[in-house]
Amino acid sequence: MELLNVAILSSKPLLLSMILLFSLLIWLKLAKRKTLNLPPSPPRLPIIGNIHQLGKLPHRSLRDLSRKYGSLLLLQLGYNPTVVVSSADIVREIVKNHDIVFSNRPRTTAVDILFYGCKDMAFAPYGEYWRQVKKISVVELFSHRRVHSFQFVRDEEVELLINKIRSASLKGQSINLSEMLTSVLSNIVSRCVLSHKSEDEDGCSKFGKLAKRLMILFTSFCIGDMFPYLRWLDVVTGYIPSLKAVNVEFDAFFDQVIREHRALESDDQVSDRKDFVSIIMQLQKDGMYEMDLTQDNIKAILLDMFVGGTDTSTTTTEWMMAELLKHPNAMKKVQEEVRNVVGNKSKVDMEDISKMEYLKCVIKETLRLHPVAPLLAPRRTSASIKLGDYHIPSDTTVLINAWAIQRDPKWWEKPEEFIPERFENSSIDFKGQDFHLIPFGFGRKRCPGMPFGVASVEYVMANLLYGLIGSCLLVKLLTTWI
């Protein structure tokens, strides 16, 4: 500890010089931009810019700033000029006129370490590699046919969930519903991706927990991303070592999975029911796409599946449960619909889901009020463009405040209230064509895994509601969970 203190004290002159140089660079950059018609900005502080105005809940703070300065505003977050969009009309203009310009993402420290140098689909730079990976995702992994082919997995995992809940109730045992939902949804993803579960000794999903650790780190403040000359502090604070530790765990697991699949191929033990790993490895072997799929490419794509598939579905299901508990009329209405559609059958099947219109309304309203990512994954402009009346320079970070857009009174009556009925007899959907409902993004960078995630949420919720109908178990369960 004494050596560390000495090192820090001896580095003070160097640190001061770096801060002064950094401040000069920012001043020169801002002075150059004064001649441009940039979006309005709130007052900023030296060096840190507007970072202090983000608060603990940035999506709420940014909504408040947009109400004061406009739905398109410019912030200076450390060294990064950042445009914040809080209007569906501006999103529409981006999609229709500038989608390619907005199709890159910032290469942050977390993305670089966790996603194998941006070799996945979500963060790969826009270009031929990204187009090929997206084609694999849309055509091979998340097509309607492929999503339907994994229905047997959803059937088995949901049946286990219902049985666990009933068993615990009969024995008078307490349960953690949040952990159970994470486990069942993680197991669905795990079995679809690699054909088997991955659970700890306590029966909880190992990769559900690991995915949550990854998301916490991924959304944490990184000094080096805001202040490149202070990147070394991310090592001292333990942020970068933590990122590398999570990456090592995922990497070792994916290496083992790929080895096992190759061993099965060599022994001619390939199952008729192919998982995502088998599909991608077959594409690699056949050379069907105009790219060489390396092992790191495969692992990066698989990581997208695990993180996106687990966190999104779990969070949405938990919020949906919470809203139904707070709104007993909606709970009663959706339960009655499930009962009427399913009838005397022992469980819900996918054909039943297509007839549950109110359930779909509840899911839409949950995603409207509680998007999993209130601020969509950031984008970065690849060229200078004019957006509305303002100039947006090249290499500007862009944040889309989906949370604010989806609560905009211009588009939604009583926007802060949970009213699933607003979607009855309405064509509004979350597939990226209605720009005031964009929980899965929009344009070229819209989430391709949406059909897979929505199918899991619909099926889990419908079976929970049906399996626990006719008793006070569901209300008791939710009351102890909330």
N, C-alpha and C positions, 0 to 999 in steps of 0.2 A: 504494500500500500504506500509506503514511504517513497519507493522508487517511482510509483505512478504519480504521486504528488509533485516530486521533483521534475519529472518529465513534463507535467502540465505547466508548472511555473516557468520552466525554461523555454517553453514554446509560446509564451504570451506575446513577445514582440512579433514573432512570425504570424501568430493568429491575428493580431491587430493589423498587420500589413495586409494580410489576405482579406480581412473585412473591408479595409479602406479601398483596396483594389476592386473588390466585388461591388462596392457601392458606386465606384466610378463607372464601372462597366454598365451597371443598371441605369445610371444617370445618362450616359451617352446613348444607350438604347432608347430610353424614353424621350430624350431630346430629339432624336431622329424621327420619332413617330408623331411629334407635335403637329406636323404639317398635314397629317392624315386625319380624315373624319372618322375617328374611332368611336366605338360605343361609349356611353357615359360610364363614369367610374366613381365610386365613393372615395372619400379622402383616404390616403394611404400613409403608412409610417415608413421612415427610412429603413432600408435593408429588408425588412420582413414584408413590406407592402401591405396587403389586405388579409394576411393569414389570421390575424387576431380577430377578424370579423366572422370567421367560419363557425366558431362556437363548438359545443359538444355535439350538436345535431346540425351538420352543415346544410342539409336539404331545407330545414326550417329557416335557418339564418339567411340562406340565399333567396328563399321565397320572400322574406321580409325586405331584403335589399332590392329585389326586383320590383316590389310594389312601390318603392321610393324612387328608384333610378330607371326603371324600365325593364321590359321582358328580355332585352338583350343588353347585357352589361359586361364591362371589362374589369377584371381584377388582376392585380399583380401579386402572385403567390410566390414569394421569394424571387427567384430569377425567371419564373415562368409567367408570361402573359397568358391569361386564361379568360375565355369568353364563356359566360353562363347563359344558357337558353332556357327560358321559362314560359314559352308560348308555343301552342300547337301550330299556329300560323307560320312561325319561323321554322319549325320542324318540317312543315310541308314544303316550304321554299328550299330548304336544304335537300330534301329528297328529290324534288322535281328538277332542280337546277344545278346542284353542287354535290351530289351524292358521292362521286368519286373523290372529290377534294377532301371530303370528310370521312374517308374510308380507312384512314390509318389511325393507329393508337400510339400514345407516348410509350417509349421503351423505358419503363421504370426499373428500379433495382429489383423489386419483387418479381416482376414479370420475367426479367432476364434470368434470375436464378431458378425460379420455380418452374418455368415453362420452357426450359432447355433453349434459352436464347431466342424466344418467340417462334418456336417451331410448331406451335399448336395452331388451331384455326382462329381462336378468339383474338389473339394478339399478333399474329403474323402480319407483316407489312402487306398492303394491297399490291397485288402483282400476280404473276403466273403461279407461283407456289401456293399462294392463298386461294386462288381460283380452283386449283386442283384439289386441295384439302377440303374446301367447301363442297365441291362436287361429290367427293367421297362421303361426306357427312350427309348431304341431302339425298343423294341417290342410293347409297349403299347402307347407311346406318339408320337414318331417321325417316325413311319413306313410310307411307301408310302400311304397306305390306309388311315391312320389317317390324314396325311397332306392333302390329297385330300378331306377328309370329311369336312374340314374347308374352302373350297373354297367359300361357300356362304358368309362367313365373309369378305373375301378379296374383293369379288364382291361389297358388300354393302359399305364398308369403302372407297374403291377406287372411287366409283361413287360419294360419298359425297365430296371427295377431289377435283375431277374434277369440280363438280358443284360450290364449294366454290371459286375456282380459276377463273372460268368463271364469276361468279357473281361479284367478286371483280373487275375484269377487266372492265366489263360493267359499273360499278359505278365509275370507275376511282380511286378506293381505292388501297392503297399500302398493300402488304401482306408480311409476313415473311415466306418464303418457308421452311426454316430450321425448324421452329416451326410447320408448317403444316405437314412436313414429320415425325417429331417426334410424332406428335399427331396421324396421321393415322396408323403408324407402331406400336405405343404403344397400340392403340385401337384394332388392329388386335390381338396382343399378349394377351391383357386383355380379350377380348371376347373369345378367344380360351381357355384361362386358366380358367376363372371363369364366362363366359357367359354374362358379361356386361362391359360397358366402365367405366373408372374412370377418369372423367374430372373435372377441376376446373371451377369456375364460368365464366372464360373468354373463356371456350371451349378448353383450352389446356390440354394435358394429365398430370394429377397429377403424375402418376407413371413414365411417361417419364422424368419429372423433377427430381423426387426422384431417379430414376435409374442413372441419370447423376451425382447427388450429391454423390451417392454411388461410382460411378466409379472414381470421383475426389479424394475422400477419400482413395479408395482402391489403387490408384496408387501414393498416396502422400508418402513422405519420413517419415518413422517411426523410431525414434531414438532407441527405445527399441529393434527393430528387428536387428539393427546393433550393438548396445551396450546394452546387456541385463541388465547390472548394472545401466544403466541410464534410465530404463523404466519409472521411476516416472516423467521424464521430459515430456513424452507424455500426462500426466494428466495436468501438469502445463500449457503446450502450448494449451490445449484444443482439442488435436487430439483425444484422447480416448473418452472424453465426446461427441464429434461430431459423432464418430462411434456409440456410444450407442444411441444417439438421432435418427439417421437414422434407426437403428435396431428396436427401439421402434415403430417408425411409420409403418414400414413394418409388424412388429409382430402384432400390434393391428389390422391392416387391414386384415391380413391372418386369425387371430382368428375369426374376424367377418364373413369372407367369409365361413370358415369351419362351423361355427354355422348356417349360412343361408342354406348351402347345407344339413346339417343334419336335419334341420327343414323341408325342402322340401321333404326329404326322408321319414320322419315320416308321412307327409301328403299325401304321394303317388303322389307327383307332379313332379316326375322325368321326364325330357324331353328325347325324343328319341335322340336328338342331345347332346351327352355328352361332357362336357368340361374336361379339365385336372384334375380339382379338383374332379369332379364326378368319373372319371376313377380311380384316386389314392385311393379315399375313398372306392370305390367298391373293389379294390384289398386288401385294409386293412380289409374290412369286410369278404371277401372270404378266406383270408389267403392263396392266391395262391402262394406266394413266401416264401422262407425259411428265413423270417425275420419278426420281429414285427415292423410295421410302427407306430411310435408314432406321436403325433401332431407336435413335433419339426422336425421330419424327413420329414413330409409332407410340412411344411413351408420352410424348407431348399431347398427342390426340387423345390417348386414353385418359390422361389427367383432366382434360376438358370434360370428358364424360363423367368422371367420378365427382369432380367438384361441382359442376353445373347441375348434374342430375340429382345429387344428394341435397345440397343446400337449398336450392330453389324449391323443390317439392316439399321438403320438411317445413321450411319457413311458411310457405303458403298454407299448408294443412293446419299448422298451429294457429295462424291468424284466423283461418276460417272457423276453427273450433271456438276460439275466443269470441268472435263476433256472434256466432249462433247462440252461445251461452248468454251474451248480453242482450240478445234480441229473441225472446222466447216465441214471438209470433212467427218469425222467420224459421226458427227451429221446428215449430209445429208444422208449418207449411211444407218444408222440404221433407220432413219425415212422412207426412201423408202422401206426398208425391212418390217417394220411394216405395212405400207400402202398396200403393195402387198399381204401380208399374210392375213390381216384382210378383205380387199376388202371393200364392201359397208355396212358391219355390223355396228351396233351402238357402239359396244365396243369390246375389246379384250377378248377372253376366254382362258382357260388353254390349250385347244387343239391347239390354235394358237401359244402359247409360244413354244411348242415343235418344231415348224417349223422355229423359229427365230434364226438361227445359228449365225448371226452376233451380235445380242443382247447378246447372251451367250459369244461371244468373248469379247465384251466390258466389261461385268461383270468380266470375268477372268482377263483381263488386268487391270481393276480397282483394283481388289483384289491383283494382283501381285505388282503393284506400291504402293498401299495404304492398306496394311493389317491392320485390325482394331487394332490388338495387334502387333505392330512392333517387340516387344520382346514377344514371346509366354509365357503363364503362366509358372512361374518357376517350375522346378522339383528338386527332391532331391534324390541322390543315396541311395539305401538301402543296398549296399554291395560294397566292393572294387573291381574294375574291371580294365582291360587294354583296353584302347580305342586308336586305332592306335598304336603309339609307346610309349604312355604315360600311367602312372598310375593315376587313378582317385579314391581317397579314398572314403570310405563310408561316408555318411552324408555330402556330398558336394552339394551345390546348383548349379543347371545347368540352364543357360539362353540360349535359342535358338533364335538367331537373324534372324527371318524370313525376316525382311526388307532387310538385307544384302544379304541373300541367294537368294531372289527373284530379286535382282539387280546384281547378279554375272555375269560378262561378260563371264565366262566359259560356262554358260548355255543359256544366252540370248544375242542376237545381239541387239546393241544399247539399253542397259538395262535401261537407264534413260528416254527413250522416250516412249510416249503413242502410241502403235502400236497394236490395236486389231487384225489386220490381221495375226499376228504371230501365232494365235491359229486356223486359218482357215486350214482345212484338217489336223488337229493335234489331237492326242489322249490325249494330256496333259490335266490333270484336277486337281481340288483342293480337291480331296477326300482322300488325304493322301497317295496315291501310287506313285506319282511323287514328289520326295523329294526336288525338287527345286521350288515347288509351294505348300506351306503348310500354307495358311492363317488360316485354321481351325485346325491346329495341325496334329499329326500323331500317329500311333501306338494305344495302348490301351486307351490312354488319348485324342484321337481325339474327337472333339466336336460332340456329337450325334445329336444336334439340327440343324446341317447344312442344311438338306433338308427343314426344316420349314423356316429358314431364307432366303435361296436362293429363295424359291417359292414366298415369299413376295416381295423380291427385284425385281425379274423378272416381277411379275404382276404389281407392282406399276409403274415401269419404262416404261413398254410396254404401259400401259394405259395413262401415262402422255404424252409420245411421240405421241400416236395416237390421244388422246383427244384434243391436242393442235396443231395438224398438220393443215396446210392451213391458218395460220395466223402468225403474228409476235409476238403473245402473249408469246410463249415459250421463245424466245430470250430476249424479254423485261423483262419477269419474272426473268430469270436467270441473266441478266445484273444488275438488281436492287438488286439481292440477293448476288452475289459474292462480 
